[in-house]
Amino acid sequence: MKRTINTSRTEAEKLINEWIFNARDRSILKRRILDGLTFEELSEEFNLSTQRTKAIVYRSLDMLSCHL
């Protein structure tokens, strides 16, 4: 299942700020969704494994989808 946010950059950022409570997860999701970084780039930037980074992104997208 592909998880996406179909909204403007401003609205996406507002939703992320409102519903993703963990600052690290919020930063990761913004860099993925708004800046288009790959999971590998995010993993390096945040010093996490690629699998952990993917889990954070997918969990955060699932949380956001409940509020769309």
Order of alpha helices (4+ residues) and beta strands (2+ residues): alpha-alpha-alpha-alpha
